Amino acid sequence: MDSQVRKLIARETKRQQEGMELIASENYVSKAVLEALGSVFTNKYSEGYPGKRYYGGQPYTDAIETLAIERAKKLFGAEHVNVQPLSGAPANMIVYSAVLKPGDTVLGMDLSHGGHLTHGHPVTLAAKIYRFIRYKTKADGLIDYQELERIAMREKPKLMLAGFSAYTRQIDYKKYCDIAKKVGAISMFDMAHIAGLIAGKALPSPVPYFDIVTTTTHKTLRGPRGGMIVCKKEFAHIIDKACFPGFQGGPHMHNIAAKAVAFGEALRPSFQKYAKQILKNAKVLEKELKRHGFKLMFGGTDNHMVLVDVLGSKGVTGKEAETALDEIGITVNKNMIPDDSRSPMDPSGIRIGVPAITTRGMKEKEIQQIAEWINGAIKNHKNKKVLQKLRQEVKKLCKKFPLPY
Ligand code: DSN
């Protein structure tokens, strides 16, 4: 291998091994997923779909894409699956372009209330093409379905989009889709963050309720970085056409091979155990952080992550907290809290998730310890000596829980 690249890969492996990823959207994939990603499928162009390609030489690309589709269908009880989206943001754009015309109205969750950039934030291309109206959560952290219905009746959206990247509570799928039906909107759910929890049957599935569901295939699903669209049969044709040739060119077949591997892993009983352990670990994290005096947004968590108001509870900004935790080998991300008045580069909160450390086998006991380190680092964020001591403790624990390679 290229020696400079090899050196950087070795350093990144060491960083991952000696520290802990508590970024809610990250995970450690299996060796089998990595092998598929590094396979010869990366050499092949395969525009089109299995059985209908524009280039020759497709017997094995057809077989691998069909395998990924069939496994995903089984995993999510889906009527139709498209495994070609390159990631979550393209998957969402593909859906918008399939069902909307420029200027059409979409309801999406506000970014600072846990939504995602691609759900209509003004800086995105989607917001320049479509008219996004963004809804918020109530003071108790839950979605106000009456208010949502009022907004939907008033705005008459063509598409109602649920899902999130920092919202920690369970959404009432039926209530949400009933409102969409009432106003004649197509319903869409972005399950990127919780796809693994759904696949592992730890959380209820939105697939039977929503017309269209998008996801990334990494995060809790623990596959390669990539995207996927699941939909009802009646949307299959327009979704496929919007993906290729509408939005993307040749699919990344090495990535689709790795998706097939990850879906196979997620179909195993051990993945259900993993998903349930994530929820247990997140609950312990919630309890312990509250015990240490942290204020948790949305009142706590029903999924794999917590959103913490570090400024409100400890007088330390999100950026300061992120930096202090980085110094002790715990990686989190600074994050806006609902209606945050601060800049996204130094907001009031941090987001903490447990999927990756759960993959390494960490359980309730380790989570208690981690909460203590988080508290210690934030409290002593200016004290290099304390941070150095905590760094050694984190490293010691990480050694006991190696990466899966
Ligand atoms: N970047 C992902 C996350 O961290 O939630 C979403 O795109």
Residues whose N, C-alpha, C, O or C-beta is under 5 A from the ligand:
A	BS01	DSN	S25 S165
